[in-house]
Amino acid sequence: MSYTSTWVTGGLMAVLGLLALVFASGATDAIAYWTGLGLFLFCVLFCFGLINKNVGKKKD
């Protein structure tokens, strides 16, 4: 993945994560609440994975 597509993907995942928090905050039942939090957690871990892939140690 090029640096431009990494930035775009990371930005989209950040927006999706924020939308997931909004979804969770407006939930009226437990399933919607935990789905929103789970999606947020997935987005955060995905962004951390992108960071690790691009600035982590290079294996020889």
Secondary structure, DSSP 8 states (H G I E B T S, - for coil): --HHHHHHHHHHHHHHHHHHHHHHHT-SSHHHHHHHHHHHHHHHHHHHHHHHHHHS----
